[in-house]
Amino acid sequence: MATIKHTPQKLTFDEPGKDSWRHTQAGSEATVISSPDKTVLIKPVVGDTGLEEIAHLLGEDYDIILTEGFRQSNYPKIEVHRREVGPPLTTTKKLIAIATDEPLETKTRQFSLEDTKGLADFLEKGFIGPQRERLSLYVNSTPISLSSFPRQIISNILLALASSLKGVKKIRSLDIFFRKSP
Protein backbone atom coordinates (compact mmCIF):
# COMPACT_ATOMS: atom_id res chain seq x y z
CA MET A 1 0.00 0.00 0.00
CA ALA A 2 1.10 3.56 -0.67
CA THR A 3 -0.54 6.82 0.35
CA ILE A 4 -0.69 10.26 -1.22
CA LYS A 5 -1.75 13.36 0.70
CA HIS A 6 -2.72 16.53 -1.11
CA THR A 7 -2.22 19.92 0.51
CA PRO A 8 -3.01 23.35 -0.91
CA GLN A 9 -0.04 24.87 0.99
CA LYS A 10 3.44 25.12 -0.51
CA LEU A 11 5.98 22.57 0.72
CA THR A 12 9.51 23.48 1.76
CA PHE A 13 11.88 20.53 1.52
CA ASP A 14 14.65 22.29 -0.36
CA GLU A 15 15.35 25.41 1.66
CA PRO A 16 17.85 28.03 0.46
CA GLY A 17 21.40 27.09 1.35
CA LYS A 18 20.73 23.32 1.43
CA ASP A 19 22.43 21.09 -1.15
CA SER A 20 19.09 19.99 -2.62
CA TRP A 21 18.18 23.66 -3.14
CA ARG A 22 21.56 24.29 -4.84
CA HIS A 23 20.94 21.31 -7.14
CA THR A 24 17.64 22.75 -8.42
CA GLN A 25 19.14 26.26 -8.66
CA ALA A 26 21.94 24.81 -10.80
CA GLY A 27 19.40 23.41 -13.27
CA SER A 28 18.52 19.94 -12.03
CA GLU A 29 14.98 19.17 -13.18
CA ALA A 30 14.50 16.89 -10.15
CA THR A 31 16.55 15.88 -7.17
CA VAL A 32 16.26 13.08 -4.65
CA ILE A 33 17.27 13.28 -1.02
CA SER A 34 18.17 9.81 0.16
CA SER A 35 19.04 8.60 3.65
CA PRO A 36 19.07 5.17 5.30
CA ASP A 37 15.43 5.59 6.36
CA LYS A 38 13.75 7.82 3.72
CA THR A 39 13.84 8.94 0.12
CA VAL A 40 12.27 12.23 -0.96
CA LEU A 41 11.83 13.31 -4.58
CA ILE A 42 11.85 17.06 -5.17
CA LYS A 43 10.49 17.95 -8.59
CA PRO A 44 9.52 21.58 -9.12
CA VAL A 45 6.14 21.89 -10.82
CA VAL A 46 4.02 24.65 -12.25
CA GLY A 47 0.53 24.32 -10.78
CA ASP A 48 -0.95 21.40 -8.92
CA THR A 49 0.37 17.98 -9.94
CA GLY A 50 -2.43 15.62 -10.93
CA LEU A 51 -3.12 12.39 -9.11
CA GLU A 52 -2.31 10.29 -12.19
CA GLU A 53 1.17 11.80 -12.48
CA ILE A 54 1.89 11.27 -8.78
CA ALA A 55 0.67 7.66 -8.93
CA HIS A 56 2.85 7.12 -12.01
CA LEU A 57 5.86 8.43 -10.03
CA LEU A 58 5.14 5.88 -7.29
CA GLY A 59 5.28 3.08 -9.82
CA GLU A 60 3.53 -0.27 -9.92
CA ASP A 61 4.87 -1.82 -6.71
CA TYR A 62 1.75 -1.18 -4.63
CA ASP A 63 -1.48 -3.17 -4.48
CA ILE A 64 -3.45 -0.03 -3.66
CA ILE A 65 -2.80 3.69 -3.31
CA LEU A 66 -4.91 5.54 -0.76
CA THR A 67 -5.15 9.29 -1.14
CA GLU A 68 -6.37 12.17 0.94
CA GLY A 69 -7.79 15.04 -1.07
CA PHE A 70 -8.22 14.95 -4.86
CA ARG A 71 -12.02 15.05 -4.48
CA GLN A 72 -12.60 15.89 -8.12
CA SER A 73 -10.34 13.17 -9.55
CA ASN A 74 -11.88 10.38 -11.58
CA TYR A 75 -10.77 7.57 -9.24
CA PRO A 76 -12.92 5.57 -6.79
CA LYS A 77 -13.40 7.32 -3.45
CA ILE A 78 -14.28 6.48 0.13
CA GLU A 79 -15.65 9.35 2.14
CA VAL A 80 -14.90 9.54 5.86
CA HIS A 81 -17.99 11.16 7.36
CA ARG A 82 -18.42 12.39 10.91
CA ARG A 83 -21.76 13.66 12.15
CA GLU A 84 -20.25 16.73 13.89
CA VAL A 85 -18.58 17.92 10.67
CA GLY A 86 -21.84 18.22 8.76
CA PRO A 87 -23.66 16.36 5.99
CA PRO A 88 -21.83 14.04 3.60
CA LEU A 89 -20.39 15.51 0.43
CA THR A 90 -22.84 15.51 -2.46
CA THR A 91 -20.60 16.36 -5.43
CA THR A 92 -18.09 13.52 -5.06
CA LYS A 93 -17.50 11.58 -8.29
CA LYS A 94 -17.12 7.78 -8.11
CA LEU A 95 -18.01 7.42 -4.44
CA ILE A 96 -17.77 3.69 -3.67
CA ALA A 97 -18.19 3.71 0.12
CA ILE A 98 -18.65 5.87 3.18
CA ALA A 99 -17.00 5.24 6.54
CA THR A 100 -19.31 6.95 8.99
CA ASP A 101 -20.27 7.36 12.64
CA GLU A 102 -24.00 7.48 11.83
CA PRO A 103 -26.38 5.62 9.49
CA LEU A 104 -27.00 7.60 6.30
CA GLU A 105 -29.84 7.54 3.79
CA THR A 106 -27.84 6.58 0.71
CA LYS A 107 -27.40 3.65 -1.64
CA THR A 108 -23.61 3.95 -1.27
CA ARG A 109 -22.01 1.14 0.75
CA GLN A 110 -21.52 2.21 4.38
CA PHE A 111 -19.04 1.08 7.04
CA SER A 112 -18.80 2.02 10.68
CA LEU A 113 -15.67 4.03 11.46
CA GLU A 114 -14.61 1.08 13.65
CA ASP A 115 -15.19 -1.55 10.93
CA THR A 116 -11.67 -1.52 9.50
CA LYS A 117 -11.84 -5.24 8.70
CA GLY A 118 -15.06 -4.84 6.72
CA LEU A 119 -13.64 -1.93 4.75
CA ALA A 120 -10.34 -3.76 4.17
CA ASP A 121 -12.23 -6.84 2.93
CA PHE A 122 -14.30 -4.62 0.61
CA LEU A 123 -11.11 -3.13 -0.86
CA GLU A 124 -9.43 -6.54 -1.12
CA LYS A 125 -12.34 -8.14 -2.99
CA GLY A 126 -13.24 -5.18 -5.17
CA PHE A 127 -9.89 -3.60 -5.99
CA ILE A 128 -6.76 -5.37 -4.77
CA GLY A 129 -7.67 -8.96 -5.72
CA PRO A 130 -8.75 -8.20 -9.29
CA GLN A 131 -5.51 -6.25 -9.85
CA ARG A 132 -3.07 -8.96 -8.66
CA GLU A 133 -2.09 -9.56 -12.26
CA ARG A 134 -2.00 -6.32 -14.16
CA LEU A 135 -0.49 -4.55 -17.10
CA SER A 136 -0.20 -0.77 -17.09
CA LEU A 137 0.51 1.16 -20.25
CA TYR A 138 1.49 4.82 -20.32
CA VAL A 139 1.91 6.67 -23.60
CA ASN A 140 3.51 10.11 -23.27
CA SER A 141 3.03 9.76 -19.48
CA THR A 142 -0.72 9.32 -19.91
CA PRO A 143 -2.26 6.07 -18.65
CA ILE A 144 -4.00 4.09 -21.38
CA SER A 145 -7.03 2.04 -20.42
CA LEU A 146 -6.84 -1.47 -21.82
CA SER A 147 -9.69 -3.91 -22.29
CA SER A 148 -8.94 -7.59 -21.73
CA PHE A 149 -8.17 -8.41 -25.38
CA PRO A 150 -5.31 -5.89 -25.98
CA ARG A 151 -4.09 -6.47 -22.41
CA GLN A 152 -3.78 -10.21 -23.13
CA ILE A 153 -2.06 -9.67 -26.48
CA ILE A 154 0.48 -7.22 -25.03
CA SER A 155 1.11 -9.49 -22.02
CA ASN A 156 1.68 -12.54 -24.23
CA ILE A 157 4.07 -10.67 -26.55
CA LEU A 158 6.09 -9.19 -23.67
CA LEU A 159 6.29 -12.50 -21.80
CA ALA A 160 7.34 -14.38 -24.94
CA LEU A 161 9.96 -11.76 -25.77
CA ALA A 162 11.43 -11.66 -22.26
CA SER A 163 11.31 -15.46 -21.84
CA SER A 164 13.37 -15.91 -25.01
CA LEU A 165 16.25 -13.85 -23.60
CA LYS A 166 19.31 -15.60 -22.21
CA GLY A 167 19.39 -15.75 -18.41
CA VAL A 168 15.68 -15.01 -17.87
CA LYS A 169 13.99 -17.53 -15.60
CA LYS A 170 10.58 -17.15 -13.92
CA ILE A 171 9.01 -13.76 -14.70
CA ARG A 172 7.07 -12.14 -11.86
CA SER A 173 7.29 -8.58 -13.12
CA LEU A 174 8.62 -6.89 -16.23
CA ASP A 175 9.58 -3.22 -16.49
CA ILE A 176 10.10 -1.63 -19.88
CA PHE A 177 10.83 2.03 -20.47
CA PHE A 178 10.85 3.41 -24.01
CA ARG A 179 11.61 6.92 -25.18
CA LYS A 180 11.72 7.98 -28.81
CA SER A 181 13.28 11.21 -30.03
CA PRO A 182 10.76 13.71 -31.40
C-alpha positions as CSV (number, residue, x, y, z in Angstrom):
1,M,0.0,0.0,0.0
2,A,1.1,3.6,-0.7
3,T,-0.5,6.8,0.4
4,I,-0.7,10.3,-1.2
5,K,-1.8,13.4,0.7
6,H,-2.7,16.5,-1.1
7,T,-2.2,19.9,0.5
8,P,-3.0,23.3,-0.9
9,Q,0.0,24.9,1.0
10,K,3.4,25.1,-0.5
11,L,6.0,22.6,0.7
12,T,9.5,23.5,1.8
13,F,11.9,20.5,1.5
14,D,14.7,22.3,-0.4
15,E,15.4,25.4,1.7
16,P,17.8,28.0,0.5
17,G,21.4,27.1,1.4
18,K,20.7,23.3,1.4
19,D,22.4,21.1,-1.1
20,S,19.1,20.0,-2.6
21,W,18.2,23.7,-3.1
22,R,21.6,24.3,-4.8
23,H,20.9,21.3,-7.1
24,T,17.6,22.7,-8.4
25,Q,19.1,26.3,-8.7
26,A,21.9,24.8,-10.8
27,G,19.4,23.4,-13.3
28,S,18.5,19.9,-12.0
29,E,15.0,19.2,-13.2
30,A,14.5,16.9,-10.2
31,T,16.5,15.9,-7.2
32,V,16.3,13.1,-4.7
33,I,17.3,13.3,-1.0
34,S,18.2,9.8,0.2
35,S,19.0,8.6,3.7
36,P,19.1,5.2,5.3
37,D,15.4,5.6,6.4
38,K,13.7,7.8,3.7
39,T,13.8,8.9,0.1
40,V,12.3,12.2,-1.0
41,L,11.8,13.3,-4.6
42,I,11.9,17.1,-5.2
43,K,10.5,17.9,-8.6
44,P,9.5,21.6,-9.1
45,V,6.1,21.9,-10.8
46,V,4.0,24.7,-12.2
47,G,0.5,24.3,-10.8
48,D,-1.0,21.4,-8.9
49,T,0.4,18.0,-9.9
50,G,-2.4,15.6,-10.9
51,L,-3.1,12.4,-9.1
52,E,-2.3,10.3,-12.2
53,E,1.2,11.8,-12.5
54,I,1.9,11.3,-8.8
55,A,0.7,7.7,-8.9
56,H,2.8,7.1,-12.0
57,L,5.9,8.4,-10.0
58,L,5.1,5.9,-7.3
59,G,5.3,3.1,-9.8
60,E,3.5,-0.3,-9.9
61,D,4.9,-1.8,-6.7
62,Y,1.8,-1.2,-4.6
63,D,-1.5,-3.2,-4.5
64,I,-3.4,0.0,-3.7
65,I,-2.8,3.7,-3.3
66,L,-4.9,5.5,-0.8
67,T,-5.2,9.3,-1.1
68,E,-6.4,12.2,0.9
69,G,-7.8,15.0,-1.1
70,F,-8.2,14.9,-4.9
71,R,-12.0,15.0,-4.5
72,Q,-12.6,15.9,-8.1
73,S,-10.3,13.2,-9.5
74,N,-11.9,10.4,-11.6
75,Y,-10.8,7.6,-9.2
76,P,-12.9,5.6,-6.8
77,K,-13.4,7.3,-3.5
78,I,-14.3,6.5,0.1
79,E,-15.7,9.4,2.1
80,V,-14.9,9.5,5.9
81,H,-18.0,11.2,7.4
82,R,-18.4,12.4,10.9
83,R,-21.8,13.7,12.2
84,E,-20.3,16.7,13.9
85,V,-18.6,17.9,10.7
86,G,-21.8,18.2,8.8
87,P,-23.7,16.4,6.0
88,P,-21.8,14.0,3.6
89,L,-20.4,15.5,0.4
90,T,-22.8,15.5,-2.5
91,T,-20.6,16.4,-5.4
92,T,-18.1,13.5,-5.1
93,K,-17.5,11.6,-8.3
94,K,-17.1,7.8,-8.1
95,L,-18.0,7.4,-4.4
96,I,-17.8,3.7,-3.7
97,A,-18.2,3.7,0.1
98,I,-18.7,5.9,3.2
99,A,-17.0,5.2,6.5
100,T,-19.3,7.0,9.0
101,D,-20.3,7.4,12.6
102,E,-24.0,7.5,11.8
103,P,-26.4,5.6,9.5
104,L,-27.0,7.6,6.3
105,E,-29.8,7.5,3.8
106,T,-27.8,6.6,0.7
107,K,-27.4,3.7,-1.6
108,T,-23.6,4.0,-1.3
109,R,-22.0,1.1,0.7
110,Q,-21.5,2.2,4.4
111,F,-19.0,1.1,7.0
112,S,-18.8,2.0,10.7
113,L,-15.7,4.0,11.5
114,E,-14.6,1.1,13.6
115,D,-15.2,-1.6,10.9
116,T,-11.7,-1.5,9.5
117,K,-11.8,-5.2,8.7
118,G,-15.1,-4.8,6.7
119,L,-13.6,-1.9,4.8
120,A,-10.3,-3.8,4.2
121,D,-12.2,-6.8,2.9
122,F,-14.3,-4.6,0.6
123,L,-11.1,-3.1,-0.9
124,E,-9.4,-6.5,-1.1
125,K,-12.3,-8.1,-3.0
126,G,-13.2,-5.2,-5.2
127,F,-9.9,-3.6,-6.0
128,I,-6.8,-5.4,-4.8
129,G,-7.7,-9.0,-5.7
130,P,-8.8,-8.2,-9.3
131,Q,-5.5,-6.2,-9.9
132,R,-3.1,-9.0,-8.7
133,E,-2.1,-9.6,-12.3
134,R,-2.0,-6.3,-14.2
135,L,-0.5,-4.5,-17.1
136,S,-0.2,-0.8,-17.1
137,L,0.5,1.2,-20.3
138,Y,1.5,4.8,-20.3
139,V,1.9,6.7,-23.6
140,N,3.5,10.1,-23.3
141,S,3.0,9.8,-19.5
142,T,-0.7,9.3,-19.9
143,P,-2.3,6.1,-18.7
144,I,-4.0,4.1,-21.4
145,S,-7.0,2.0,-20.4
146,L,-6.8,-1.5,-21.8
147,S,-9.7,-3.9,-22.3
148,S,-8.9,-7.6,-21.7
149,F,-8.2,-8.4,-25.4
150,P,-5.3,-5.9,-26.0
151,R,-4.1,-6.5,-22.4
152,Q,-3.8,-10.2,-23.1
153,I,-2.1,-9.7,-26.5
154,I,0.5,-7.2,-25.0
155,S,1.1,-9.5,-22.0
156,N,1.7,-12.5,-24.2
157,I,4.1,-10.7,-26.6
158,L,6.1,-9.2,-23.7
159,L,6.3,-12.5,-21.8
160,A,7.3,-14.4,-24.9
161,L,10.0,-11.8,-25.8
162,A,11.4,-11.7,-22.3
163,S,11.3,-15.5,-21.8
164,S,13.4,-15.9,-25.0
165,L,16.3,-13.8,-23.6
166,K,19.3,-15.6,-22.2
167,G,19.4,-15.7,-18.4
168,V,15.7,-15.0,-17.9
169,K,14.0,-17.5,-15.6
170,K,10.6,-17.2,-13.9
171,I,9.0,-13.8,-14.7
172,R,7.1,-12.1,-11.9
173,S,7.3,-8.6,-13.1
174,L,8.6,-6.9,-16.2
175,D,9.6,-3.2,-16.5
176,I,10.1,-1.6,-19.9
177,F,10.8,2.0,-20.5
178,F,10.9,3.4,-24.0
179,R,11.6,6.9,-25.2
180,K,11.7,8.0,-28.8
181,S,13.3,11.2,-30.0
182,P,10.8,13.7,-31.4
